[in-house]
């Protein structure tokens, strides 16, 4: 098969240009005599790779000098524990639950703290189809931090950072599935984290962007690789970082710059999402997406067929048409198309054509 | 530059055959329509990759059915914390300190347990040039486990598993830098762990091989991805595992099988190590390695030049001759050649020729 149209929720499609560059450099990175997989951590070659990746990321996101960038492991799931382990410092913290992932973050924080964190609001009774409104949110003004997930990969709910009111406590955000898909006002946040397998690169790399004043609050018994302050002091080298994944992330950052940076990505992502939601909404109920219009995700579009007996045929025929990764998460069923940066407008056009055709044949 | 001779201690050289296969499959894994980096975790393609990798690893090491194989993140350094967090269960544990890495493991276990583990023996006063002898080892018969590091990457000390006496408590081994370089009697161990960036593949993957009876002892407050029992129940999918690193490890396992398995690797590794130690020992003191003959590592050969003022010239001229990664670890200085599986006999021959020539010109 040639390259298919890949709508997987993560690990997900990578830009073909990035893959071709990685392929070309695999046995010999720019005359180094070895590939990026095989480089000594402390040699000047890998040092230049990680320094360039950090500089490009800072440039793309406009990360202020008062923030550290860490290249860690363990994914967002490990951050669900690591955030409270580092930041709680004997206090409580507030969580806003807007879907499966912020719920997991909240439960994991409860687990590792023995119940010391609070749910400040939950949209669960709506089936996570809308955001909690202001009067539903009960904040603790003394909380160590307020945790949000700004894009819910499973429920397809996205919160624009501009909409989050300043509550006076440090804001911590899981941005795993939409970081780098749009500009972000980093200075609104105390800590941003993201696993890489959506818009950044390979599973196994986790980015943490943390404001200096939140470093150094972890207890002395925290595992050293999980201590943000130690990782910051050691430039993410407390343990060997995932070097090849950092190299690929660096290629992705440069690719995003060539696409016009985050403004360019955002324009493309809006066009893609608009096209798919328009197809769903115009299908006369054949397809539907239940999420309120003001918080529909540009990245992850879950949808159902009115007749679930057609699900298997939809997936089979999609696959035959070269459309991969459309099965919805098992916890919600139905379908899901993930439209990360590397998914092209052309891919979405092919998907929409297939969906219109499938509806016509089965409607 | 063409491919150099890479003696890096890790991340380290990978077999050229493996790199070429990864290169070929990078954009399309065997007709899947996407590469191994981009595959949905739960699809049949990635499921077949991880299942084959586990089957091949079990086959190579002869892992009994009573052990689970976990594909985790965080490297050996995270295991230094994870082992006591899982296995201590309110008791103490014994550590044998034979070099920098077992010392780090001991200190990290002390850190995360608030000092609840013991050093049962240390070879530090010898400068880690020999193993502790039986009468120096003071074991606690009630210890939760006994921890050893069977190959010390920095000090070049290797312990053959056959030499470790059964003490009646579960034996836990950090085998990061020599797993898969020789046969191992897995059944002597309760838990074996190894970071991948030596003989297995990419930095960011950690293998854990754990006997069933050691699962389920972690406290309920342990972060979920760090709980061995949860990872075992979920086939290493508590958090997204480093999928591409697992794919590369699978290619390496199949390459090792084609080399005659671990017996084949061992024969090759003995030949390589013998050649290099012979060169050092025959140099009339120009080069020296201080480690006792019965515990010299086949994998990591640290050596010094009698005249340290020649170090810079040695490294410069080695690099010019296409010999990379020979600088010793900063904590011990001098030189180090790592002779992992992917380092060929030819590479060692070139190194030895260079060393003989350098000695002749500067002796």
Interface residues (C-beta under 8 A of the other chain):
Chain A: X1 X2 X3 X4 X6 X8 X9 X10 X11 X12 X13 X14 X16 X19 X20 X22 X23 X26 X27 X28 X31 X32 X33 X34 X35 X37 X38 X39 X40 X41 X43 X73 X74 X75 X76 X77 X78 X80 X81 X82 X85 X108 X111 X112 X113 X114 X195 X197 X201 X202 X203 X204 X205 X220 X221 X222 X223 X224 X225 X226 X238 X239 X240 X241 X242 X243 X244 X245 X248 X322 X324 X325
Chain B: X1 X2 X3 X4 X6 X8 X9 X10 X11 X12 X13 X14 X16 X19 X20 X22 X23 X26 X27 X28 X31 X32 X33 X34 X35 X37 X38 X39 X40 X41 X43 X73 X74 X75 X76 X77 X78 X80 X81 X82 X85 X108 X111 X112 X113 X114 X195 X197 X201 X202 X203 X204 X205 X220 X221 X222 X223 X224 X225 X226 X238 X239 X240 X241 X242 X243 X244 X245 X248 X322 X324 X325
